[in-house]
Amino acid sequence: MIARFVSFLILLYALGFIFFGVTLGRPADAAVRTDAVVVITGGKGRIEHAMTVLEKGKAKRVLIAGADPLVTKKDLISRFGAKSSLVRCCVDLGSESVDTRSNAEEAQRWLARHNYKSVRLITNDWHMRRAAYEFRRVLGGKYEITHDAVRTEPSFMTLFAEYNKYLLRRAAVWIDV
């Protein structure tokens, strides 16, 4: 009986992983406008995409959550080729957060400070499910959240690690740790 139960759990875990892998986050509709953009650092293409959204007028302001405290707006302009006037006026560097949960907390304070009602969350496709979970938990129903995933070609190990992080985080919340 125990062997069947363990086999069932392993099968459930494997099916969950397959589902996770084939339902990665997707880019948002190009026509969607939001008050703000929160982009989580740590993955290729995220900041570039946020700058494009800002340049196209699809949001008023960008928070780069989890930025290294040594990074400056001048660095963004030179590294990403962003328009200097746009970066100076409309990009904020948030260096308070160190993980996905604290990214959401930092974003909540920033959104409240600016009285925004809608936000576009930008991260990689493989990271979107966990990021969206954390943002929903922290922001609650106060803000309209649009998920905007940057497409990648994640390796098996990246997907496997992210799936386990997601499951562990859900379990930690469930048991209130």
Backbone bond lengths (Angstrom), bond angles and torsions (degrees), N, CA, C in turn:
res aa  C-N    CA-C-N  psi(-1)  N-CA   C-N-CA  omega(-1)  CA-C   N-CA-C  phi
1 M - - - 1.449 - - 1.533 111.83 -
2 I 1.327 116.32 -42.68 1.467 120.18 179.61 1.525 110.08 -65.67
3 A 1.328 117.00 -40.40 1.469 120.84 179.69 1.524 110.34 -62.18
4 R 1.324 117.60 -39.31 1.471 120.48 178.24 1.519 110.94 -65.87
5 F 1.328 116.55 -40.90 1.454 120.39 179.79 1.529 110.59 -65.27
6 V 1.330 117.09 -44.36 1.473 121.30 178.07 1.531 109.68 -63.37
7 S 1.315 117.29 -41.55 1.475 121.31 177.05 1.519 110.69 -61.12
8 F 1.318 116.34 -41.92 1.462 121.05 177.66 1.529 110.99 -61.63
9 L 1.335 117.10 -44.02 1.468 120.73 178.73 1.529 111.48 -63.28
10 I 1.315 117.13 -40.74 1.468 121.27 178.35 1.518 110.22 -64.41
11 L 1.314 116.76 -43.37 1.465 121.36 177.65 1.532 110.79 -62.30
12 L 1.334 116.53 -44.53 1.459 121.57 178.39 1.536 110.87 -60.77
13 Y 1.331 115.78 -43.47 1.463 121.61 178.02 1.536 110.28 -60.99
14 A 1.321 117.04 -46.12 1.468 121.62 -178.58 1.527 111.11 -65.29
15 L 1.312 117.30 -42.79 1.475 120.16 177.68 1.526 111.08 -64.89
16 G 1.331 115.78 -38.64 1.466 119.86 176.32 1.519 111.53 -61.55
17 F 1.329 116.17 -41.05 1.464 120.68 178.93 1.530 110.75 -64.53
18 I 1.318 116.65 -42.34 1.467 120.01 178.37 1.522 109.74 -62.48
19 F 1.327 117.01 -45.98 1.460 121.03 178.31 1.526 110.54 -59.51
20 F 1.337 116.42 -44.41 1.457 122.05 178.24 1.535 110.54 -57.50
21 G 1.327 116.33 -44.59 1.462 121.29 -176.61 1.521 114.61 -69.34
22 V 1.320 117.13 -30.30 1.470 119.24 -177.50 1.526 112.90 -96.13
23 T 1.328 117.27 -3.93 1.470 120.17 179.27 1.523 110.96 -122.26
24 L 1.312 116.22 45.80 1.464 120.09 178.91 1.530 109.89 -65.62
25 G 1.349 115.10 160.63 1.455 120.47 178.89 1.518 111.41 -56.63
26 R 1.320 115.52 153.44 1.470 122.00 -178.96 1.532 110.05 -120.79
27 P 1.314 116.24 156.79 1.465 118.88 174.95 1.531 110.80 -63.79
28 A 1.305 116.06 150.55 1.465 121.02 177.79 1.527 109.46 -75.69
29 D 1.294 115.63 159.30 1.453 122.27 174.22 1.535 107.98 -58.45
30 A 1.300 117.05 132.99 1.469 122.02 -176.10 1.526 112.60 -61.63
31 A 1.314 118.08 -23.76 1.462 121.21 -177.40 1.531 113.27 -82.99
32 V 1.316 117.90 -11.38 1.465 121.28 -175.84 1.527 110.30 -66.85
33 R 1.333 114.25 131.54 1.470 121.66 174.26 1.520 108.35 -113.63
34 T 1.322 115.86 141.05 1.459 121.61 175.38 1.520 108.35 -134.61
35 D 1.324 115.62 163.66 1.465 118.86 176.70 1.519 110.66 -66.32
36 A 1.327 115.91 -39.48 1.461 120.29 -171.91 1.520 111.58 -142.82
37 V 1.331 113.80 165.52 1.467 122.29 173.97 1.524 107.18 -125.15
38 V 1.322 115.27 133.60 1.461 120.26 169.08 1.511 106.13 -116.42
39 V 1.324 115.38 120.17 1.463 120.42 177.88 1.521 107.60 -113.83
40 I 1.319 114.48 130.78 1.463 120.66 -179.29 1.526 108.19 -92.36
41 T 1.322 116.31 127.87 1.464 119.97 -179.68 1.520 110.54 -71.50
42 G 1.319 115.47 163.38 1.452 119.99 173.45 1.506 115.57 118.45
43 G 1.297 119.25 -4.73 1.452 119.78 -179.08 1.515 111.64 -139.72
44 K 1.308 115.12 149.97 1.453 122.27 -178.61 1.536 110.97 -64.54
45 G 1.314 116.00 134.88 1.452 122.04 173.85 1.514 115.44 88.59
46 R 1.317 118.00 -10.34 1.469 120.64 -176.06 1.528 111.87 -67.40
47 I 1.316 116.69 -53.97 1.465 120.33 -176.25 1.525 110.17 -66.97
48 E 1.318 117.00 -39.95 1.464 120.42 177.95 1.526 110.46 -58.32
49 H 1.321 116.58 -42.96 1.465 120.64 179.53 1.530 110.81 -64.80
50 A 1.328 116.95 -41.84 1.465 120.77 178.38 1.531 110.68 -61.26
51 M 1.321 116.75 -40.30 1.465 120.19 178.95 1.529 110.75 -65.19
52 T 1.315 117.08 -38.41 1.466 121.35 177.78 1.526 110.55 -63.70
53 V 1.327 116.67 -43.94 1.469 121.05 178.42 1.524 109.98 -59.57
54 L 1.318 116.86 -43.90 1.470 121.75 179.48 1.528 110.73 -65.11
55 E 1.325 117.22 -45.97 1.466 121.28 -179.56 1.521 112.50 -61.33
56 K 1.340 116.61 -33.71 1.464 120.78 -179.97 1.522 112.61 -81.71
57 G 1.327 117.17 0.90 1.449 121.21 178.01 1.517 114.52 74.27
58 K 1.326 117.61 23.85 1.470 121.42 -178.82 1.532 111.88 -86.75
59 A 1.332 116.96 -3.06 1.460 122.43 176.79 1.523 107.92 -157.73
60 K 1.336 115.88 158.71 1.462 121.21 -178.48 1.529 113.01 -86.37
61 R 1.342 115.55 -31.90 1.457 119.22 -171.68 1.520 110.21 -153.94
62 V 1.342 116.04 154.30 1.468 122.69 -179.43 1.525 109.88 -124.16
63 L 1.338 114.70 135.58 1.453 121.02 168.61 1.520 107.24 -110.30
64 I 1.313 116.38 123.95 1.459 121.15 173.09 1.524 105.50 -95.83
65 A 1.326 115.61 99.00 1.464 121.84 -174.44 1.523 110.33 -82.79
66 G 1.305 114.98 134.01 1.461 119.81 178.34 1.515 113.91 84.41
67 A 1.317 116.80 21.83 1.463 120.37 179.79 1.531 110.30 -70.80
68 D 1.294 115.63 145.50 1.464 120.71 175.21 1.528 107.77 -61.63
69 P 1.328 118.69 133.90 1.466 120.99 -179.31 1.530 114.03 -58.79
70 L 1.336 117.44 -19.93 1.455 120.37 -179.59 1.530 112.81 -84.50
71 V 1.329 117.22 -12.74 1.468 121.07 -179.09 1.528 109.12 -75.89
72 T 1.324 115.17 136.92 1.462 121.02 178.93 1.532 109.89 -116.83
73 K 1.312 115.22 169.22 1.464 119.54 176.74 1.530 110.50 -64.53
74 K 1.311 116.18 -32.59 1.464 120.60 176.89 1.529 110.39 -61.84
75 D 1.334 116.80 -38.35 1.460 121.31 176.89 1.523 111.00 -61.94
76 L 1.331 116.75 -41.31 1.471 120.65 178.63 1.519 111.30 -61.92
77 I 1.311 115.60 -42.67 1.467 120.47 -178.92 1.522 110.20 -63.15
78 S 1.323 117.01 -45.47 1.468 118.93 -177.47 1.531 112.21 -74.74
79 R 1.320 118.06 -38.48 1.470 120.33 -175.92 1.523 113.01 -76.26
80 F 1.333 117.00 -39.47 1.453 120.03 -174.05 1.521 113.98 -107.34
81 G 1.332 116.63 -1.36 1.456 119.66 178.48 1.512 112.97 65.61
82 A 1.310 116.71 26.21 1.468 120.78 -179.68 1.522 109.78 -74.97
83 K 1.330 115.30 153.89 1.464 120.44 178.11 1.523 109.16 -66.06
84 S 1.333 116.13 126.00 1.463 119.81 -174.41 1.524 112.33 -62.79
85 S 1.320 118.17 -38.50 1.468 119.73 -179.41 1.525 110.92 -64.97
86 L 1.322 116.67 -37.27 1.458 121.36 179.85 1.528 111.07 -70.12
87 V 1.318 116.84 -41.30 1.463 120.67 179.74 1.528 109.70 -65.97
88 R 1.312 117.45 -43.90 1.463 120.52 -177.75 1.529 112.35 -63.67
89 C 1.319 116.57 -38.56 1.467 119.35 -176.34 1.516 113.82 -86.84
90 C 1.311 117.35 -33.21 1.462 119.05 -161.57 1.523 115.84 -128.44
91 V 1.327 117.88 11.94 1.474 120.32 179.20 1.519 108.76 -123.47
92 D 1.321 115.23 129.16 1.461 121.34 176.35 1.525 108.93 -114.23
93 L 1.315 115.50 137.19 1.461 121.81 178.34 1.522 108.46 -99.79
94 G 1.308 116.39 112.97 1.460 121.12 178.57 1.511 110.08 -98.27
95 S 1.316 116.58 119.59 1.469 119.48 -177.99 1.521 111.69 -117.72
96 E 1.335 116.95 18.71 1.456 120.23 -179.56 1.522 112.61 -83.12
97 S 1.322 118.13 -23.64 1.463 120.92 -171.73 1.525 112.57 -99.20
98 V 1.344 113.59 151.97 1.461 120.12 -178.52 1.524 113.08 -127.80
99 D 1.323 117.34 -9.02 1.459 121.55 179.17 1.524 109.12 -150.15
100 T 1.318 116.45 179.42 1.462 120.18 -174.47 1.528 111.90 -63.63
101 R 1.316 116.81 -40.09 1.470 119.66 179.36 1.527 110.81 -63.58
102 S 1.322 117.57 -45.85 1.466 119.05 -179.75 1.528 111.58 -73.13
103 N 1.350 118.31 -22.44 1.470 120.55 171.03 1.523 109.53 -60.16
104 A 1.324 116.20 -45.09 1.467 120.91 -179.76 1.525 111.06 -64.98
105 E 1.318 117.29 -39.77 1.468 120.69 178.95 1.521 111.23 -66.61
106 E 1.334 116.31 -42.02 1.460 120.84 177.36 1.526 110.09 -63.09
107 A 1.320 116.79 -42.64 1.466 121.59 179.54 1.525 111.12 -63.45
108 Q 1.326 117.09 -39.53 1.466 120.38 -179.97 1.523 111.03 -61.15
109 R 1.312 117.34 -44.67 1.473 120.74 178.80 1.530 110.61 -63.44
110 W 1.323 116.67 -42.10 1.468 122.21 -179.44 1.526 110.57 -65.34
111 L 1.326 117.33 -45.30 1.470 121.48 179.76 1.528 110.81 -62.42
112 A 1.324 117.00 -41.87 1.468 121.26 179.28 1.530 110.82 -65.59
113 R 1.325 116.48 -40.99 1.473 121.09 -179.65 1.528 111.20 -60.85
114 H 1.333 116.64 -35.18 1.467 121.31 -177.69 1.530 113.30 -96.26
115 N 1.318 117.22 0.13 1.477 122.64 -179.80 1.521 113.11 56.93
116 Y 1.328 116.71 39.13 1.459 120.59 177.46 1.526 109.80 -82.98
117 K 1.311 115.57 155.05 1.465 121.64 -179.63 1.530 112.78 -115.80
118 S 1.333 116.59 -20.30 1.465 119.90 -179.21 1.528 109.62 -135.03
119 V 1.332 114.26 146.75 1.464 119.54 -176.78 1.526 109.53 -141.86
120 R 1.318 114.65 143.48 1.461 122.45 174.13 1.522 106.07 -103.77
121 L 1.321 116.41 119.83 1.460 122.39 179.28 1.520 108.66 -94.50
122 I 1.335 115.84 119.86 1.463 121.00 -179.67 1.526 109.48 -114.19
123 T 1.331 114.04 125.82 1.454 122.71 173.09 1.530 106.63 -158.61
124 N 1.330 117.36 179.63 1.463 119.56 179.27 1.519 111.19 -73.00
125 D 1.324 116.43 157.44 1.469 121.84 -177.70 1.522 112.59 -57.44
126 W 1.322 118.23 -40.87 1.457 121.58 -178.68 1.529 112.77 -72.15
127 H 1.313 118.25 -20.26 1.462 123.46 -177.80 1.528 112.24 -97.15
128 M 1.330 117.53 -12.60 1.458 120.76 -171.10 1.526 113.60 -62.39
129 R 1.311 118.48 -40.35 1.474 119.40 -176.05 1.530 111.20 -60.74
130 R 1.327 117.28 -46.80 1.468 120.45 -179.77 1.521 111.02 -69.87
131 A 1.335 116.98 -40.96 1.464 120.34 177.98 1.527 110.76 -62.26
132 A 1.326 116.95 -45.10 1.465 120.82 179.63 1.527 110.17 -62.27
133 Y 1.326 116.92 -39.51 1.467 120.70 177.98 1.528 110.46 -60.62
134 E 1.324 116.78 -48.58 1.469 120.56 -179.73 1.528 111.76 -63.45
135 F 1.329 116.54 -42.32 1.461 119.77 -179.59 1.528 111.16 -66.33
136 R 1.335 117.94 -40.18 1.472 120.58 176.58 1.521 110.59 -61.59
137 R 1.317 116.92 -41.97 1.463 120.72 -179.78 1.524 111.22 -63.38
138 V 1.320 117.53 -44.54 1.461 121.33 -175.45 1.532 111.95 -79.66
139 L 1.322 116.58 -43.53 1.468 119.71 -175.93 1.520 113.14 -82.93
140 G 1.322 116.52 -19.78 1.457 119.56 -178.81 1.513 110.58 58.58
141 G 1.300 116.74 -141.65 1.454 121.20 179.73 1.515 113.21 -98.53
142 K 1.328 117.18 13.28 1.470 120.74 -176.17 1.522 113.43 -71.68
143 Y 1.341 116.83 -24.55 1.457 120.78 -174.47 1.519 110.21 -130.40
144 E 1.315 115.03 146.15 1.464 120.10 171.84 1.529 106.36 -83.12
145 I 1.330 116.80 122.14 1.466 121.43 -176.38 1.523 109.52 -109.49
146 T 1.330 115.60 125.34 1.462 121.88 173.63 1.521 107.81 -106.76
147 H 1.320 116.53 123.78 1.465 120.88 178.80 1.519 108.89 -86.46
148 D 1.317 115.94 128.96 1.465 121.76 -178.28 1.526 108.36 -133.42
149 A 1.314 115.62 92.03 1.464 121.24 -175.15 1.524 111.27 -86.56
150 V 1.312 114.71 138.34 1.457 121.77 174.06 1.523 106.62 -87.66
151 R 1.321 115.98 123.62 1.472 121.05 -178.24 1.525 110.74 -67.89
152 T 1.336 114.82 138.68 1.467 121.56 177.00 1.523 108.37 -139.10
153 E 1.284 115.09 178.42 1.465 122.28 172.76 1.526 106.32 -119.68
154 P 1.341 117.40 76.90 1.465 119.11 -174.89 1.530 111.80 -69.70
155 S 1.303 113.99 146.41 1.468 119.45 176.07 1.522 109.23 -75.64
156 F 1.316 115.33 166.48 1.459 120.57 176.20 1.523 110.17 -57.10
157 M 1.316 116.82 -43.79 1.464 120.69 -177.24 1.527 111.76 -66.06
158 T 1.328 117.07 -36.78 1.468 119.92 176.47 1.519 110.07 -62.32
159 L 1.336 116.52 -47.62 1.464 120.59 178.71 1.528 111.33 -62.57
160 F 1.321 116.21 -43.85 1.454 120.80 -178.67 1.527 110.69 -61.82
161 A 1.323 116.82 -46.47 1.468 121.06 179.47 1.526 110.86 -63.33
162 E 1.319 117.20 -43.96 1.466 120.38 -178.32 1.527 111.37 -67.38
163 Y 1.321 117.57 -39.04 1.462 121.41 177.16 1.532 110.33 -59.87
164 N 1.324 116.00 -43.87 1.462 119.66 179.61 1.527 112.05 -68.17
165 K 1.321 117.62 -38.72 1.465 120.34 175.72 1.529 110.44 -61.28
166 Y 1.318 115.67 -42.81 1.459 120.68 179.38 1.528 110.70 -62.28
167 L 1.319 117.51 -47.85 1.464 120.90 179.13 1.532 111.68 -62.57
168 L 1.324 116.44 -43.39 1.460 120.03 179.61 1.521 111.69 -63.85
169 R 1.318 116.76 -39.25 1.467 119.79 179.07 1.526 110.65 -66.62
170 R 1.333 116.47 -43.13 1.473 119.91 177.99 1.534 109.84 -60.79
171 A 1.332 116.10 -43.07 1.466 119.78 179.50 1.528 111.44 -65.08
172 A 1.322 117.27 -40.68 1.464 121.05 178.86 1.523 111.12 -61.84
173 V 1.307 117.00 -41.26 1.469 120.56 177.66 1.519 109.83 -66.93
174 W 1.336 116.14 -42.05 1.452 121.06 -178.06 1.529 112.51 -61.12
175 I 1.356 115.74 -40.92 1.470 118.73 179.77 1.530 111.55 -92.70
176 D 1.325 116.36 5.98 1.469 123.67 174.11 1.536 112.60 62.30
177 V 1.327 114.61 51.21 1.463 120.24 177.00 1.511 109.57 -101.41
